[in-house]
Amino acid sequence: MEECGGVHIHFPVEGSGSDTVVIRGPSSDVEKAKRQLLHLAEEKQTRSFTADVRAKPEYHKFLIGKGGGKIRKVRDTTGARIIFPTAEDKDQDLITIMGKEDAVREAQKELEALIQNLDNVVEDCMLVDPKHHRHFVIRRGQVLREIAEEYGGVMVSFPRSGTQSDKVTLKGAKDCVEAAKKRIQEIIEDLEAQVTMECAIPQKFHRSVMGPKGSRIQQITRDYNVQIKFPDREENPGGSAVSSVPLGKWEARRSRPGVRWAQVAVASWRSASLPGGLSSGSPLVSR
């Protein structure tokens, strides 16, 4: 409004219900200010078009995509703003699209097509070696719950414990089922690439090594993506701790700069062949 000279613009008090704006000043400047205000109001109105689409809450994460990639693509191609419900919203199915009308309509069309695909339920199966089944179903099926949450609520059914069947059934939206199968295969490849080692730690030091409520061991497992199992007191008085880590990641950590190595006594190695010519007495990585 700087080019409109010394005009004074008075907006109605909030809550008054009035839509009258008063402009005072030289006649020519008032006319310029009026045109600009009307233009801004019209632009604001065109950018405030909204539309709603509905999708089951379990679809939302899949629609958003890993790191927001899928929904960012829709936003970038259409220019519309897409708002998913928060945990506090009452209507968890409602997705709101805002922006210019043509952008909103295009984004609505793309989202509805994605949702329609998700509504087309299919059933498929894949083969998983029974030796890996336990990894997916332990801790009350935590891995399966994470897969379902990540991939549109897809249902993954493993054979009952004790059977030797390797058939795993997946049921859900076609895209979700395909993505879940790919993720399960990635997990299996990680499991296949693991090596297992056993090192002797006197049992009297177990509590100290594990830390309060196992905090130290939990931190190590998170930092290095390994599984560490300490024996029960009755199970192994000698006190060997077993650690599993993907083979490729082990090699990467061995060569990582700035890593300090600590020498430990290794009781035995469980794997048939180890990377880098490791043997009894080889160092284990530590910080």
QUIVEN-V321987 format. One record per residue. SS is DSSP state (h for helix, s for strand, l for the rest). OMEGA is omega in whole degrees, -180 to 180 (* if undefined). D_FIRST is the distance of its C-alpha to the first C-alpha in Angstrom with 2 decimals. Layout:
ss->SS omega->OMEGA d_first->D_FIRST
ss->SS omega->OMEGA d_first->D_FIRST
This chain:
ss->l omega->-176 d_first->0.00
ss->h omega->-178 d_first->3.81
ss->h omega->-179 d_first->5.48
ss->h omega->178 d_first->5.32
ss->l omega->-175 d_first->7.64
ss->l omega->179 d_first->9.15
ss->l omega->176 d_first->8.54
ss->s omega->-177 d_first->10.14
ss->s omega->-179 d_first->9.98
ss->s omega->176 d_first->13.42
ss->l omega->179 d_first->14.63
ss->l omega->179 d_first->18.42
ss->l omega->180 d_first->20.71
ss->l omega->-180 d_first->21.76
ss->l omega->-178 d_first->25.08
ss->l omega->-179 d_first->24.84
ss->l omega->-179 d_first->24.90
ss->l omega->176 d_first->22.39
ss->l omega->-178 d_first->19.71
ss->l omega->177 d_first->18.18
ss->l omega->-177 d_first->14.60
ss->s omega->179 d_first->14.42
ss->s omega->179 d_first->11.65
ss->s omega->178 d_first->12.96
ss->l omega->178 d_first->12.46
ss->l omega->-173 d_first->13.59
ss->h omega->-177 d_first->14.60
ss->h omega->-180 d_first->12.97
ss->h omega->178 d_first->9.44
ss->h omega->-179 d_first->10.24
ss->h omega->178 d_first->11.49
ss->h omega->-179 d_first->8.57
ss->h omega->180 d_first->6.47
ss->h omega->-180 d_first->9.87
ss->h omega->-180 d_first->10.48
ss->h omega->179 d_first->7.68
ss->h omega->179 d_first->8.87
ss->h omega->179 d_first->12.35
ss->h omega->179 d_first->12.11
ss->h omega->-180 d_first->11.14
ss->h omega->180 d_first->13.92
ss->h omega->179 d_first->16.28
ss->h omega->178 d_first->15.87
ss->h omega->-179 d_first->16.49
ss->h omega->-179 d_first->19.45
ss->h omega->-180 d_first->20.97
ss->l omega->-177 d_first->20.84
ss->l omega->178 d_first->22.44
ss->s omega->-179 d_first->25.66
ss->s omega->174 d_first->28.69
ss->s omega->-178 d_first->32.39
ss->s omega->168 d_first->35.38
ss->s omega->-178 d_first->38.53
ss->s omega->177 d_first->41.57
ss->l omega->179 d_first->43.80
ss->l omega->-179 d_first->46.55
ss->h omega->-179 d_first->45.47
ss->h omega->177 d_first->48.09
ss->h omega->-169 d_first->46.32
ss->h omega->-177 d_first->42.97
ss->h omega->180 d_first->44.02
ss->h omega->178 d_first->45.47
ss->h omega->180 d_first->42.34
ss->h omega->179 d_first->40.21
ss->l omega->-179 d_first->42.77
ss->h omega->-179 d_first->43.88
ss->h omega->-179 d_first->41.02
ss->h omega->-174 d_first->38.62
ss->h omega->-176 d_first->39.52
ss->h omega->-176 d_first->40.02
ss->h omega->177 d_first->36.91
ss->h omega->179 d_first->34.78
ss->h omega->178 d_first->36.18
ss->h omega->179 d_first->35.12
ss->h omega->-177 d_first->31.57
ss->h omega->-177 d_first->31.38
ss->h omega->-176 d_first->32.84
ss->h omega->-177 d_first->30.79
ss->l omega->-179 d_first->27.49
ss->l omega->176 d_first->28.05
ss->s omega->-177 d_first->28.13
ss->s omega->-175 d_first->31.64
ss->s omega->176 d_first->32.47
ss->l omega->-179 d_first->36.13
ss->l omega->175 d_first->37.46
ss->l omega->-178 d_first->38.12
ss->l omega->-178 d_first->41.51
ss->l omega->-177 d_first->40.29
ss->l omega->-179 d_first->39.14
ss->l omega->-179 d_first->41.69
ss->l omega->-176 d_first->41.37
ss->l omega->179 d_first->42.38
ss->l omega->-167 d_first->42.59
ss->s omega->174 d_first->38.97
ss->s omega->-176 d_first->36.62
ss->s omega->178 d_first->33.02
ss->s omega->-178 d_first->30.98
ss->s omega->177 d_first->27.18
ss->s omega->175 d_first->24.70
ss->l omega->-173 d_first->24.31
ss->h omega->-178 d_first->27.24
ss->h omega->178 d_first->29.07
ss->h omega->-180 d_first->28.81
ss->h omega->-180 d_first->30.04
ss->h omega->-180 d_first->32.88
ss->h omega->178 d_first->34.01
ss->h omega->178 d_first->34.03
ss->h omega->180 d_first->35.87
ss->h omega->-179 d_first->38.43
ss->h omega->-180 d_first->39.07
ss->h omega->-180 d_first->39.48
ss->h omega->178 d_first->41.78
ss->h omega->178 d_first->43.93
ss->h omega->-179 d_first->44.30
ss->h omega->179 d_first->45.17
ss->h omega->177 d_first->47.68
ss->h omega->-180 d_first->49.41
ss->h omega->-180 d_first->49.63
ss->h omega->179 d_first->51.23
ss->l omega->-175 d_first->54.02
ss->s omega->177 d_first->56.54
ss->s omega->176 d_first->59.19
ss->s omega->-178 d_first->62.11
ss->s omega->179 d_first->63.20
ss->s omega->176 d_first->65.46
ss->s omega->-179 d_first->65.99
ss->s omega->178 d_first->68.87
ss->l omega->180 d_first->68.63
ss->l omega->-179 d_first->71.67
ss->h omega->-179 d_first->72.98
ss->h omega->180 d_first->72.99
ss->h omega->-175 d_first->69.18
ss->h omega->-175 d_first->68.89
ss->h omega->-179 d_first->69.11
ss->h omega->-176 d_first->65.96
ss->h omega->-172 d_first->63.92
ss->h omega->180 d_first->65.55
ss->h omega->-177 d_first->66.15
ss->h omega->179 d_first->64.04
ss->h omega->176 d_first->63.89
ss->h omega->-177 d_first->62.39
ss->h omega->-180 d_first->59.38
ss->h omega->179 d_first->58.92
ss->h omega->177 d_first->59.10
ss->h omega->179 d_first->56.56
ss->h omega->178 d_first->54.14
ss->h omega->180 d_first->54.71
ss->h omega->-179 d_first->54.15
ss->h omega->-177 d_first->50.89
ss->h omega->-171 d_first->49.64
ss->l omega->168 d_first->50.80
ss->l omega->177 d_first->49.92
ss->l omega->-180 d_first->52.82
ss->l omega->180 d_first->55.52
ss->s omega->180 d_first->59.01
ss->s omega->-177 d_first->61.40
ss->s omega->176 d_first->65.08
ss->l omega->178 d_first->67.66
ss->l omega->179 d_first->71.42
ss->l omega->-180 d_first->73.14
ss->l omega->180 d_first->74.50
ss->l omega->177 d_first->78.02
ss->l omega->-179 d_first->77.70
ss->l omega->179 d_first->77.73
ss->l omega->178 d_first->75.35
ss->l omega->-177 d_first->72.53
ss->s omega->178 d_first->70.54
ss->s omega->-176 d_first->67.06
ss->s omega->177 d_first->65.26
ss->s omega->-179 d_first->61.50
ss->s omega->180 d_first->59.87
ss->s omega->177 d_first->56.25
ss->s omega->-174 d_first->53.57
ss->h omega->-179 d_first->54.74
ss->h omega->-179 d_first->51.94
ss->h omega->180 d_first->52.41
ss->h omega->-180 d_first->56.17
ss->h omega->180 d_first->55.92
ss->h omega->179 d_first->53.52
ss->h omega->177 d_first->55.79
ss->h omega->179 d_first->58.86
ss->h omega->-180 d_first->57.24
ss->h omega->178 d_first->56.35
ss->h omega->179 d_first->59.91
ss->h omega->177 d_first->61.34
ss->h omega->179 d_first->59.22
ss->h omega->179 d_first->60.57
ss->h omega->179 d_first->64.12
ss->h omega->176 d_first->63.75
ss->h omega->-180 d_first->62.67
ss->h omega->-179 d_first->65.71
ss->h omega->-176 d_first->68.03
ss->l omega->-177 d_first->66.83
ss->s omega->169 d_first->67.60
ss->s omega->-179 d_first->70.45
ss->s omega->178 d_first->72.15
ss->s omega->180 d_first->73.71
ss->s omega->179 d_first->75.74
ss->s omega->-176 d_first->76.01
ss->s omega->174 d_first->78.37
ss->l omega->180 d_first->76.80
ss->l omega->-174 d_first->79.26
ss->h omega->-178 d_first->78.58
ss->h omega->180 d_first->78.44
ss->h omega->-175 d_first->75.20
ss->h omega->-176 d_first->73.47
ss->h omega->-180 d_first->71.79
ss->h omega->-180 d_first->70.46
ss->h omega->-178 d_first->69.20
ss->h omega->180 d_first->67.47
ss->l omega->-180 d_first->65.76
ss->h omega->-179 d_first->64.76
ss->h omega->178 d_first->64.53
ss->h omega->-173 d_first->64.65
ss->h omega->-178 d_first->61.33
ss->h omega->180 d_first->62.48
ss->h omega->179 d_first->63.86
ss->h omega->179 d_first->60.78
ss->h omega->179 d_first->58.60
ss->h omega->-179 d_first->60.91
ss->h omega->178 d_first->60.88
ss->h omega->-176 d_first->57.07
ss->h omega->-173 d_first->56.79
ss->h omega->178 d_first->59.40
ss->l omega->179 d_first->59.33
ss->l omega->172 d_first->63.02
ss->s omega->-179 d_first->65.28
ss->s omega->-179 d_first->67.70
ss->s omega->174 d_first->70.62
ss->s omega->-179 d_first->72.88
ss->l omega->170 d_first->76.34
ss->l omega->-178 d_first->77.59
ss->l omega->-177 d_first->80.11
ss->l omega->-173 d_first->82.99
ss->l omega->-174 d_first->81.83
ss->l omega->-180 d_first->82.05
ss->l omega->-180 d_first->83.53
ss->l omega->173 d_first->82.95
ss->l omega->176 d_first->79.20
ss->s omega->176 d_first->77.73
ss->s omega->-176 d_first->73.99
ss->s omega->-180 d_first->72.81
ss->s omega->177 d_first->69.52
ss->s omega->180 d_first->68.10
ss->s omega->176 d_first->65.37
ss->s omega->-173 d_first->64.34
ss->h omega->-179 d_first->66.35
ss->h omega->-180 d_first->63.49
ss->h omega->177 d_first->61.44
ss->h omega->-180 d_first->64.56
ss->h omega->-179 d_first->64.85
ss->h omega->-178 d_first->61.18
ss->h omega->179 d_first->61.52
ss->h omega->-175 d_first->64.73
ss->h omega->-176 d_first->63.04
ss->l omega->180 d_first->59.73
ss->l omega->176 d_first->59.22
ss->l omega->-180 d_first->59.18
ss->l omega->178 d_first->61.26
ss->s omega->-179 d_first->64.20
ss->s omega->178 d_first->67.46
ss->s omega->-179 d_first->69.87
ss->l omega->178 d_first->73.50
ss->l omega->177 d_first->74.92
ss->l omega->-178 d_first->78.29
ss->l omega->-178 d_first->78.11
ss->l omega->-180 d_first->80.83
ss->s omega->177 d_first->80.50
ss->s omega->-176 d_first->78.16
ss->l omega->-176 d_first->77.74
ss->l omega->-178 d_first->76.43
ss->l omega->179 d_first->78.82
ss->l omega->-176 d_first->76.85
ss->l omega->-178 d_first->74.20
ss->h omega->171 d_first->71.56
ss->h omega->178 d_first->72.18
ss->h omega->180 d_first->75.85
ss->l omega->180 d_first->75.23
ss->l omega->179 d_first->78.38
ss->l omega->-179 d_first->79.76
ss->l omega->178 d_first->78.36
ss->l omega->-177 d_first->75.18
ss->l omega->172 d_first->72.09
ss->s omega->-177 d_first->69.46
ss->s omega->174 d_first->65.83
ss->s omega->-179 d_first->64.46
ss->l omega->* d_first->61.59
